[in-house]
Amino acid sequence: MTALEELRGVVAEARSEIGDDRGRALGLYLALALDKACDYNGMLSSWDATRIKIRNTFDRHDFAYKWSFAEFDGAHSLLTWTVSQVSRVYAGMCNLTQRGTTLDGHEERRAQARIIRGSATSLALPDASIDAVVTDPPYYDNVMYAEISDYFYVWLKRSLRDTWPQFTDLVLTDKSAEAVANPSLFKDVAAPASRGRRKDNGAKTAAQLADERYEELLKQSFREAHRVLKPAGVLTVMFTHKRIDAWDTLGAALLDAGFSIDASWPVQTESEHSLHVAKKNAASSTIFLACRKRAGSEPAFWSDIRRDVERAAEEAAGRFAAQGMTGVDLTIATYGPVLSVLSDRWPVYTGQLDADGNSEVLRPDAALDLAREKVASLKKRELLGGRDIDFDRITDWYLLAWSDFAAAEFPYDEARKLSIATHLELDDLAKRHKVVKASSGSVTLLTPAQRVTAGVLDPDAAEYGTWLDRLHALMSLYDSDGLGAAKAWLNRTGLADDSTLTEVVRAALHAIPRVKDKGAFARPEARILDSLRAALFDHIELPADEVELVTAHEQQAFGFDV
């Protein structure tokens, strides 16, 4: 509060000495510096040991409480640093707007910017007037931007009310008009949730209403972009979300707005260090979609273009895999090329009638599911060193889950989509085979020991239904009873020299992340497999260890360079 009072006093003095316009501009930048101080010096700020610095409040894009927090030297360093950071950004913007002289000695034209406060669904711009629209739209339900913005807005409305009152006229930020899938906005009018499925009476859950609202706002925004773009204009869309339903919504909005998807590029944008790398899955690449106004296309049926979609997915997966892309990033990298095939023939019909008796339009997720199936086949082949070996569908699912998500825990719907790609029922994996535990919208892969405890796996059994059961039985015995018990099990089951078991071990070694925490494997599966390979399968090549896991609570040194 002291800093806020001083800020308002300094701005009032500046307006009288350097003029109203420059004084108000100074007040805006000082207000941003004050907000940055709140962001980096609160009870939700923590220590980033990977970069030896203080981490800001929203490192996870939510209000997650921390076990401990880090502090600036508020009296000496904090505001000096935040003002210098804002000043550096200001200097960078100035460099972008003013170029140097050209080769012929003429000074280049100063760039001009017009900032519009409003909705992307209704732009104060004439038709066909813009050369390019570049957007990084909200990622479905990933971040509730308006809710997070209140953390800053409550300070901005106090620091700017004298100089920019038009920006401080709301009590809190507007949540209702925000293009995100926020179920909390519909909890009072929705039916009770039932694992995301619709009740028999047709009433919709809050999640379903939020999804529909998000898609509608996204579609309206893209239609407005279509309106203001020149005939040869380009729409560039950045999207990072890893879930198929988010990509389904994005694809439907783009296609229905009249765009064709001409090209796509995956670009790595996220840090390799993750606070939850051994627990939660994440995409580290952003997909850039280059879109143009669709000049016209001949509608088609899904059966007519299905093979074209397959070829696009296979070609994209092979190309990006050759460039070193793996895991969930490889999967989502195929979505752009697949959506491009749809856009060339949109609308695409399923061949069925909808509830109103009209020809049913295909949802993009049908093509995305097909892409995921093709990528799954490629990933399995890569895990086996380029060989095609038949295990069984459950073993394939397990290996692909580790390869795709590089984590023991991942969203329920993503697990379901992978089950579709491998022709399985997720409920069977959870309840009958107990490969995973499903709860609270996510699934967790069970360790061999957990499956033994659950009663679904018996190391002393006479026979096993899947290669995963054989692998887990061997791993469980080796970990609990040692090398002698493992050798005895191999002799009893006749698998001591079995080539298929060797390939299962090889694939698991390459699929399960070899991330280490303080020198030890973060996942017990990786630890057991590493030791088992050395003892019984030393002819299998050893995968490289992955980056050391660094948690938020490790403090290596102190410093304030952000």
C-alpha positions as CSV (number, residue, x, y, z in Angstrom):
1,M,0.0,0.0,0.0
2,T,2.9,2.3,0.7
3,A,4.3,1.8,-2.8
4,L,0.8,2.4,-4.3
5,E,0.5,5.7,-2.4
6,E,3.9,6.8,-3.6
7,L,3.1,5.8,-7.1
8,R,0.0,7.9,-7.3
9,G,2.0,10.9,-5.8
10,V,4.8,10.5,-8.3
11,V,2.4,10.3,-11.2
12,A,0.5,13.4,-10.1
13,E,3.8,15.3,-9.9
14,A,4.9,14.0,-13.3
15,R,1.7,15.1,-15.0
16,S,2.3,18.7,-13.9
17,E,6.0,18.7,-14.8
18,I,6.2,16.7,-18.1
19,G,2.7,17.1,-19.4
20,D,-0.5,15.1,-19.0
21,D,0.0,12.6,-21.8
22,R,3.5,11.6,-20.8
23,G,2.6,11.7,-17.2
24,R,-0.3,9.3,-17.8
25,A,2.0,7.0,-19.8
26,L,4.5,7.0,-17.0
27,G,1.7,6.1,-14.6
28,L,0.7,3.1,-16.7
29,Y,4.2,1.6,-16.8
30,L,4.7,2.2,-13.1
31,A,1.4,0.4,-12.4
32,L,2.7,-2.5,-14.4
33,A,5.9,-2.5,-12.3
34,L,3.8,-2.6,-9.1
35,D,1.9,-5.5,-10.4
36,K,5.1,-7.3,-11.2
37,A,6.3,-6.7,-7.7
38,C,3.1,-8.4,-6.4
39,D,3.6,-11.3,-8.8
40,Y,7.2,-12.0,-7.7
41,N,7.1,-11.2,-4.0
42,G,4.1,-12.9,-2.4
43,M,3.3,-16.0,-0.4
44,L,2.7,-17.8,-3.7
45,S,6.1,-16.9,-5.1
46,S,8.6,-19.8,-4.9
47,W,12.2,-20.6,-5.6
48,D,13.2,-21.9,-9.0
49,A,16.3,-24.0,-8.5
50,T,16.7,-24.8,-12.2
51,R,17.5,-21.1,-12.9
52,I,18.6,-20.0,-9.5
53,K,15.9,-17.3,-9.2
54,I,12.6,-16.5,-7.7
55,R,9.6,-18.0,-9.5
56,N,6.5,-15.9,-10.0
57,T,3.1,-16.6,-8.6
58,F,1.6,-18.2,-11.7
59,D,4.2,-20.7,-12.7
60,R,1.4,-23.2,-13.0
61,H,-1.3,-20.8,-14.3
62,D,-3.4,-21.2,-11.1
63,F,-3.6,-20.2,-7.5
64,A,-1.7,-23.3,-6.2
65,Y,-0.4,-22.8,-2.7
66,K,3.3,-23.4,-2.1
67,W,4.9,-25.3,0.8
68,S,7.4,-22.5,1.1
69,F,7.8,-19.1,-0.5
70,A,10.8,-16.9,-1.6
71,E,11.1,-13.2,-0.9
72,F,12.9,-10.3,-2.5
73,D,14.8,-7.7,-0.5
74,G,11.7,-5.5,-0.7
75,A,13.2,-2.3,0.8
76,H,16.2,-2.3,-1.6
77,S,15.9,-4.5,-4.6
78,L,12.2,-5.3,-5.4
79,L,10.9,-2.1,-7.0
80,T,14.2,-1.2,-8.5
81,W,14.2,-4.5,-10.3
82,T,10.5,-4.4,-11.4
83,V,10.9,-0.9,-12.8
84,S,14.0,-2.0,-14.7
85,Q,12.1,-5.0,-16.2
86,V,9.3,-2.8,-17.4
87,S,11.8,-0.3,-18.8
88,R,13.5,-3.0,-20.7
89,V,10.3,-4.1,-22.3
90,Y,9.4,-0.5,-23.2
91,A,12.8,-0.1,-24.9
92,G,12.2,-3.3,-26.8
93,M,8.8,-2.0,-28.1
94,C,10.4,1.2,-29.1
95,N,13.0,-0.7,-31.1
96,L,10.2,-2.5,-32.9
97,T,8.4,0.7,-33.9
98,Q,11.4,2.7,-35.0
99,R,13.8,1.2,-37.6
100,G,17.1,2.5,-38.8
101,T,17.9,4.0,-42.1
102,T,17.6,2.0,-45.3
103,L,20.4,1.3,-47.8
104,D,19.5,4.3,-49.9
105,G,19.7,6.6,-46.9
106,H,16.0,7.1,-46.3
107,E,14.6,6.7,-42.8
108,E,12.0,3.9,-42.6
109,R,8.5,4.7,-41.7
110,R,7.7,4.6,-38.0
111,A,5.4,1.8,-37.2
112,Q,2.0,2.6,-35.7
113,A,-0.1,0.5,-33.4
114,R,-3.7,0.7,-32.6
115,I,-4.9,-1.0,-29.4
116,I,-8.6,-2.0,-29.2
117,R,-10.2,-2.9,-26.0
118,G,-13.1,-5.2,-26.9
119,S,-14.1,-8.7,-28.0
120,A,-12.5,-10.7,-30.8
121,T,-16.1,-11.6,-31.8
122,S,-16.8,-8.0,-32.8
123,L,-13.9,-5.9,-34.2
124,A,-14.2,-2.2,-35.0
125,L,-12.5,-2.8,-38.4
126,P,-13.9,-2.7,-42.0
127,D,-14.3,-5.8,-44.1
128,A,-11.3,-7.1,-46.0
129,S,-8.9,-4.6,-44.5
130,I,-6.3,-6.7,-42.7
131,D,-3.3,-8.5,-44.2
132,A,-2.7,-10.9,-41.3
133,V,-4.3,-12.0,-38.1
134,V,-2.0,-13.7,-35.5
135,T,-3.7,-15.3,-32.5
136,D,-2.8,-17.5,-29.6
137,P,-6.3,-18.4,-28.5
138,P,-7.3,-19.6,-25.0
139,Y,-6.4,-23.3,-24.6
140,Y,-9.9,-24.7,-23.9
141,D,-10.0,-25.3,-20.1
142,N,-6.2,-25.0,-19.5
143,V,-6.1,-21.5,-17.9
144,M,-8.9,-19.4,-16.5
145,Y,-7.3,-16.1,-17.5
146,A,-9.9,-13.7,-16.1
147,E,-9.9,-15.4,-12.7
148,I,-6.1,-15.1,-12.6
149,S,-6.2,-11.5,-13.9
150,D,-8.1,-10.5,-10.8
151,Y,-4.9,-10.9,-8.9
152,F,-3.5,-8.0,-10.9
153,Y,-6.6,-6.1,-11.6
154,V,-7.4,-5.3,-7.9
155,W,-4.1,-3.3,-7.9
156,L,-4.4,-1.8,-11.4
157,K,-7.8,-0.4,-10.6
158,R,-6.3,1.5,-7.7
159,S,-3.1,2.6,-9.4
160,L,-4.8,3.6,-12.7
161,R,-8.1,5.1,-11.6
162,D,-6.8,8.7,-11.7
163,T,-5.0,8.3,-15.1
164,W,-6.9,5.6,-17.0
165,P,-10.3,5.4,-15.5
166,Q,-11.8,3.8,-18.7
167,F,-9.7,0.6,-17.9
168,T,-10.8,0.4,-14.2
169,D,-14.6,0.6,-14.5
170,L,-15.3,-3.1,-13.5
171,V,-15.5,-4.4,-10.0
172,L,-13.6,-7.5,-11.1
173,T,-12.7,-8.8,-14.6
174,D,-15.5,-10.1,-16.9
175,K,-15.7,-13.9,-16.6
176,S,-18.9,-14.4,-18.6
177,A,-17.6,-13.1,-22.0
178,E,-14.2,-15.0,-21.8
179,A,-13.6,-17.6,-24.4
180,V,-12.6,-20.5,-22.1
181,A,-14.3,-23.7,-21.1
182,N,-15.1,-22.7,-17.5
183,P,-17.7,-25.1,-15.9
184,S,-18.1,-22.9,-12.8
185,L,-20.0,-20.4,-14.9
186,F,-22.8,-23.0,-15.5
187,K,-22.9,-24.9,-12.2
188,D,-26.2,-23.2,-11.2
189,V,-28.1,-24.1,-14.4
190,A,-26.6,-27.5,-15.3
191,A,-27.5,-31.1,-14.6
192,P,-25.2,-33.0,-12.1
193,A,-22.1,-34.4,-13.7
194,S,-21.9,-38.1,-14.5
195,R,-18.3,-38.7,-15.7
196,G,-18.8,-36.1,-18.4
197,R,-21.7,-38.0,-20.0
198,R,-25.2,-36.7,-20.6
199,K,-28.1,-37.8,-18.5
200,D,-30.9,-39.8,-20.1
201,N,-33.3,-36.8,-19.9
202,G,-31.0,-34.8,-22.2
203,A,-30.0,-32.2,-19.6
204,K,-26.4,-31.0,-20.0
205,T,-23.7,-30.9,-17.4
206,A,-21.8,-27.8,-16.6
207,A,-18.7,-29.1,-18.5
208,Q,-20.8,-29.7,-21.6
209,L,-22.4,-26.2,-21.4
210,A,-18.9,-24.7,-20.9
211,D,-17.6,-26.7,-23.9
212,E,-20.4,-25.4,-26.2
213,R,-19.9,-21.8,-25.0
214,Y,-16.2,-22.0,-25.7
215,E,-16.6,-23.4,-29.2
216,E,-19.3,-20.9,-30.0
217,L,-17.1,-17.9,-28.9
218,L,-14.1,-19.4,-30.8
219,K,-16.2,-19.8,-33.9
220,Q,-17.5,-16.2,-33.7
221,S,-13.9,-14.9,-33.2
222,F,-12.6,-16.8,-36.3
223,R,-15.6,-15.7,-38.4
224,E,-14.8,-12.1,-37.4
225,A,-11.1,-12.7,-38.4
226,H,-12.4,-14.1,-41.7
227,R,-14.5,-10.9,-42.3
228,V,-11.7,-8.4,-41.7
229,L,-9.0,-10.4,-43.6
230,K,-8.2,-9.4,-47.2
231,P,-8.8,-12.2,-49.8
232,A,-5.1,-13.1,-49.7
233,G,-4.8,-12.6,-46.0
234,V,-3.3,-15.1,-43.5
235,L,-4.6,-16.3,-40.2
236,T,-1.9,-17.8,-38.0
237,V,-3.1,-19.7,-35.0
238,M,-0.8,-21.0,-32.2
239,F,-2.1,-23.9,-30.1
240,T,-0.4,-26.1,-27.5
241,H,-3.2,-28.1,-25.9
242,K,-2.6,-31.9,-25.8
243,R,-6.1,-33.1,-25.5
244,I,-8.1,-34.3,-28.6
245,D,-11.3,-32.6,-27.5
246,A,-9.5,-29.2,-27.4
247,W,-8.2,-29.8,-30.9
248,D,-11.6,-31.0,-32.1
249,T,-13.1,-27.7,-30.9
250,L,-10.4,-25.6,-32.5
251,G,-10.7,-27.5,-35.8
252,A,-14.5,-27.3,-35.9
253,A,-14.3,-23.5,-35.2
254,L,-11.8,-22.9,-37.9
255,L,-13.5,-25.0,-40.5
256,D,-17.0,-23.7,-39.8
257,A,-15.6,-20.1,-40.0
258,G,-14.6,-20.7,-43.6
259,F,-10.8,-21.3,-43.3
260,S,-8.6,-23.8,-45.0
261,I,-5.5,-25.0,-43.1
262,D,-2.6,-24.6,-45.6
263,A,0.4,-25.5,-43.4
264,S,1.4,-26.4,-39.8
265,W,4.7,-26.3,-37.9
266,P,5.5,-27.7,-34.5
267,V,7.9,-25.5,-32.5
268,Q,9.3,-26.4,-29.1
269,T,8.2,-23.7,-26.7
270,E,8.2,-25.2,-23.2
271,S,11.1,-25.9,-20.8
272,E,12.4,-29.5,-20.5
273,H,12.4,-29.0,-16.7
274,S,9.1,-29.7,-15.1
275,L,7.9,-29.8,-11.5
276,H,5.8,-32.8,-12.3
277,V,7.7,-34.5,-15.1
278,A,7.5,-37.9,-13.5
279,K,3.8,-37.5,-12.6
280,K,1.9,-35.4,-15.1
281,N,2.0,-35.4,-18.9
282,A,2.6,-32.2,-20.8
283,A,3.1,-31.0,-24.4
284,S,6.3,-29.1,-24.9
285,S,5.6,-28.0,-28.5
286,T,3.3,-25.3,-29.9
287,I,1.6,-26.0,-33.2
288,F,1.5,-23.0,-35.6
289,L,-1.4,-23.3,-38.1
290,A,-1.3,-21.1,-41.2
291,C,-4.8,-20.6,-42.5
292,R,-6.4,-18.8,-45.5
293,K,-9.9,-18.0,-46.6
294,R,-11.4,-21.1,-48.2
295,A,-12.1,-20.2,-51.8
296,G,-14.4,-23.1,-52.2
297,S,-14.4,-26.8,-51.8
298,E,-16.4,-29.8,-52.9
299,P,-18.1,-31.5,-50.0
300,A,-17.2,-35.1,-49.4
301,F,-18.1,-38.1,-47.3
302,W,-15.8,-39.5,-44.6
303,S,-15.4,-42.7,-46.5
304,D,-14.1,-40.8,-49.5
305,I,-11.3,-39.1,-47.7
306,R,-10.4,-41.5,-44.9
307,R,-7.4,-42.9,-46.8
308,D,-6.2,-39.4,-47.5
309,V,-6.3,-38.6,-43.8
310,E,-4.4,-41.8,-43.0
311,R,-1.7,-40.9,-45.5
312,A,-1.4,-37.4,-44.1
313,A,-1.0,-38.7,-40.6
314,E,1.6,-41.3,-41.6
315,E,3.6,-38.9,-43.6
316,A,3.6,-36.2,-40.8
317,A,4.4,-38.7,-38.1
318,G,7.4,-40.1,-40.0
319,R,8.7,-36.7,-40.9
320,F,8.5,-35.2,-37.4
321,A,9.8,-38.4,-35.8
322,A,12.8,-38.2,-38.1
323,Q,13.4,-34.7,-36.7
324,G,13.5,-36.0,-33.1
325,M,10.0,-35.4,-32.0
326,T,8.6,-37.9,-29.5
327,G,5.8,-38.6,-27.0
328,V,2.6,-36.5,-27.0
329,D,4.3,-33.8,-29.1
330,L,4.6,-36.3,-32.0
331,T,0.9,-37.1,-31.8
332,I,-0.3,-33.5,-31.8
333,A,2.1,-32.6,-34.6
334,T,0.0,-34.7,-36.9
335,Y,-3.2,-32.9,-36.1
336,G,-2.5,-29.9,-38.3
337,P,-1.9,-32.0,-41.5
338,V,-5.0,-34.1,-40.8
339,L,-7.2,-31.0,-40.3
340,S,-5.7,-29.6,-43.5
341,V,-7.1,-32.6,-45.4
342,L,-10.6,-32.0,-43.9
343,S,-10.4,-28.3,-44.8
344,D,-9.8,-29.1,-48.4
345,R,-13.2,-30.9,-48.7
346,W,-15.2,-29.2,-45.9
347,P,-18.0,-29.9,-45.1
348,V,-17.3,-33.6,-44.7
349,Y,-20.4,-35.8,-44.0
350,T,-20.5,-39.0,-42.0
351,G,-23.2,-40.6,-44.2
352,Q,-25.7,-40.6,-41.3
353,L,-28.6,-38.2,-40.5
354,D,-28.5,-36.0,-37.4
355,A,-31.4,-35.5,-34.9
356,D,-33.1,-33.0,-37.3
357,G,-33.0,-35.4,-40.3
358,N,-30.2,-33.5,-42.0
359,S,-26.9,-34.9,-43.3
360,E,-24.6,-35.2,-40.3
361,V,-21.4,-33.2,-40.5
362,L,-18.3,-35.0,-39.3
363,R,-16.6,-33.9,-36.1
364,P,-12.9,-33.3,-36.6
365,D,-12.1,-35.7,-33.7
366,A,-12.9,-38.7,-36.0
367,A,-9.9,-37.7,-38.2
368,L,-7.8,-36.9,-35.1
369,D,-8.5,-40.4,-33.6
370,L,-7.4,-42.0,-36.9
371,A,-4.2,-39.9,-36.7
372,R,-3.6,-41.1,-33.2
373,E,-4.0,-44.7,-34.3
374,K,-1.4,-44.3,-37.0
375,V,1.0,-42.6,-34.7
376,A,0.5,-45.3,-32.1
377,S,1.6,-47.9,-34.7
378,L,4.7,-45.9,-35.6
379,K,5.6,-45.4,-31.9
380,K,5.4,-49.1,-31.2
381,R,7.6,-49.9,-34.2
382,E,10.2,-47.3,-32.9
383,L,10.1,-48.9,-29.4
384,L,11.0,-52.2,-31.0
385,G,13.9,-50.8,-33.1
386,G,11.9,-50.6,-36.3
387,R,10.6,-54.2,-36.1
388,D,6.9,-55.2,-36.3
389,I,6.2,-57.6,-33.4
390,D,2.8,-58.7,-32.2
391,F,2.3,-58.6,-28.4
392,D,-1.3,-58.1,-27.4
393,R,-3.5,-55.0,-27.3
394,I,-3.2,-54.5,-23.5
395,T,0.6,-54.7,-23.6
396,D,0.6,-52.3,-26.6
397,W,-1.6,-49.9,-24.7
398,Y,0.7,-49.9,-21.7
399,L,3.8,-49.3,-23.7
400,L,2.2,-46.6,-25.8
401,A,0.8,-44.8,-22.7
402,W,4.3,-44.5,-21.3
403,S,5.7,-43.5,-24.6
404,D,3.0,-41.0,-25.4
405,F,2.5,-39.3,-22.0
406,A,6.0,-40.0,-20.4
407,A,4.1,-39.9,-17.1
408,A,2.3,-42.3,-14.7
409,E,-0.7,-40.0,-14.5
410,F,-2.6,-38.4,-17.4
411,P,-6.2,-37.3,-18.2
412,Y,-9.0,-39.9,-18.3
413,D,-10.2,-38.7,-21.7
414,E,-6.7,-39.1,-23.2
415,A,-6.5,-42.6,-21.8
416,R,-9.8,-43.3,-23.4
417,K,-8.7,-42.0,-26.7
418,L,-5.6,-44.2,-26.6
419,S,-7.9,-47.1,-25.8
420,I,-9.9,-46.4,-28.9
421,A,-6.7,-46.3,-31.0
422,T,-5.7,-49.8,-29.7
423,H,-9.3,-51.2,-29.8
424,L,-9.7,-51.6,-26.1
425,E,-12.2,-50.5,-23.4
426,L,-10.7,-48.3,-20.7
427,D,-13.1,-49.7,-18.1
428,D,-11.6,-53.2,-18.8
429,L,-8.1,-51.9,-18.3
430,A,-9.1,-50.3,-14.9
431,K,-11.5,-52.8,-13.5
432,R,-10.7,-56.2,-15.0
433,H,-7.0,-56.0,-15.7
434,K,-6.2,-53.3,-13.2
435,V,-3.5,-51.8,-15.5
436,V,-4.6,-48.3,-14.3
437,K,-6.5,-46.7,-11.5
438,A,-9.1,-44.2,-12.6
439,S,-10.2,-41.4,-10.4
440,S,-11.1,-37.6,-10.5
441,G,-10.8,-37.2,-14.2
442,S,-7.4,-38.9,-14.5
443,V,-5.9,-42.3,-14.7
444,T,-2.7,-43.6,-13.0
445,L,-0.6,-46.5,-14.3
446,L,-0.2,-49.1,-11.6
447,T,3.2,-50.6,-10.7
448,P,3.8,-54.3,-10.8
449,A,3.7,-54.4,-6.9
450,Q,0.4,-52.5,-6.9
451,R,-1.2,-55.0,-9.4
452,V,0.0,-57.9,-7.2
453,T,-1.6,-56.2,-4.2
454,A,-4.8,-55.6,-6.1
455,G,-5.0,-59.4,-6.7
456,V,-5.0,-59.3,-10.4
457,L,-1.4,-60.5,-10.8
458,D,0.1,-63.6,-9.3
459,P,3.8,-64.3,-9.8
460,D,3.2,-68.0,-9.0
461,A,0.5,-68.4,-11.6
462,A,0.8,-71.3,-14.1
463,E,0.0,-69.1,-17.1
464,Y,-0.6,-65.5,-18.0
465,G,-3.1,-63.8,-20.4
466,T,-0.9,-61.0,-21.6
467,W,2.8,-60.2,-22.1
468,L,2.3,-57.3,-19.7
469,D,1.3,-59.7,-17.0
470,R,4.4,-61.8,-17.7
471,L,6.7,-58.8,-17.6
472,H,5.1,-57.4,-14.4
473,A,5.3,-60.8,-12.7
474,L,9.0,-61.1,-13.5
475,M,9.6,-57.5,-12.3
476,S,7.7,-58.0,-9.1
477,L,9.5,-61.2,-8.2
478,Y,12.9,-59.7,-9.1
479,D,12.3,-56.7,-7.0
480,S,10.9,-58.5,-3.9
481,D,12.8,-61.8,-3.9
482,G,15.9,-61.2,-5.9
483,L,17.8,-62.6,-8.9
484,G,17.4,-66.3,-7.9
485,A,13.6,-66.1,-7.8
486,A,13.6,-64.3,-11.1
487,K,15.7,-67.1,-12.7
488,A,13.6,-69.8,-11.2
489,W,10.4,-68.1,-12.6
490,L,12.0,-67.9,-16.1
491,N,12.8,-71.6,-16.0
492,R,9.4,-72.6,-14.7
493,T,7.5,-70.6,-17.3
494,G,9.8,-71.7,-20.2
495,L,10.6,-68.0,-21.0
496,A,14.3,-68.0,-20.2
497,D,15.2,-67.8,-23.9
498,D,11.9,-66.4,-25.2
499,S,12.6,-63.7,-27.9
500,T,9.2,-62.1,-27.4
501,L,9.8,-61.5,-23.7
502,T,13.1,-60.0,-24.6
503,E,11.4,-57.6,-27.0
504,V,8.8,-56.6,-24.3
505,V,11.6,-55.8,-21.9
506,R,13.4,-53.8,-24.6
507,A,10.2,-51.8,-25.4
508,A,9.5,-51.1,-21.7
509,L,13.1,-49.9,-21.2
510,H,12.7,-47.4,-24.0
511,A,9.1,-46.4,-23.1
512,I,9.3,-45.7,-19.4
513,P,11.0,-42.4,-18.6
514,R,14.5,-42.8,-17.1
515,V,14.2,-39.5,-15.2
516,K,16.3,-39.4,-12.0
517,D,15.8,-37.5,-8.8
518,K,18.9,-37.0,-6.7
519,G,20.7,-39.8,-8.6
520,A,17.9,-42.3,-8.3
521,F,15.2,-43.2,-10.8
522,A,12.0,-41.3,-10.1
523,R,9.9,-44.2,-11.3
524,P,10.2,-47.7,-9.6
525,E,9.5,-49.3,-13.0
526,A,12.6,-47.7,-14.5
527,R,14.7,-48.7,-11.5
528,I,13.6,-52.4,-11.7
529,L,14.0,-52.6,-15.5
530,D,17.4,-51.1,-15.4
531,S,18.6,-53.6,-12.8
532,L,16.8,-56.5,-14.5
533,R,18.5,-55.7,-17.8
534,A,21.9,-55.7,-16.3
535,A,21.3,-59.0,-14.6
536,L,19.3,-61.0,-17.2
537,F,19.1,-59.1,-20.4
538,D,22.5,-57.4,-20.8
539,H,22.4,-57.9,-24.6
540,I,19.7,-55.2,-24.8
541,E,21.1,-51.8,-25.5
542,L,20.7,-49.4,-22.6
543,P,18.6,-46.2,-23.3
544,A,20.1,-42.9,-22.3
545,D,19.1,-41.4,-19.0
546,E,16.9,-38.3,-19.1
547,V,17.3,-34.9,-17.6
548,E,17.7,-34.8,-13.8
549,L,14.4,-34.0,-12.1
550,V,14.5,-30.8,-10.1
551,T,11.7,-30.0,-7.6
552,A,10.4,-26.7,-6.5
553,H,11.8,-27.2,-3.0
554,E,15.5,-27.6,-3.8
555,Q,17.4,-24.5,-3.2
556,Q,20.9,-24.4,-4.6
557,A,21.8,-20.8,-4.3
558,F,20.2,-17.4,-3.8
559,G,19.8,-14.6,-6.3
560,F,17.3,-12.3,-7.9
561,D,18.0,-12.4,-11.6
562,V,14.7,-13.1,-13.2
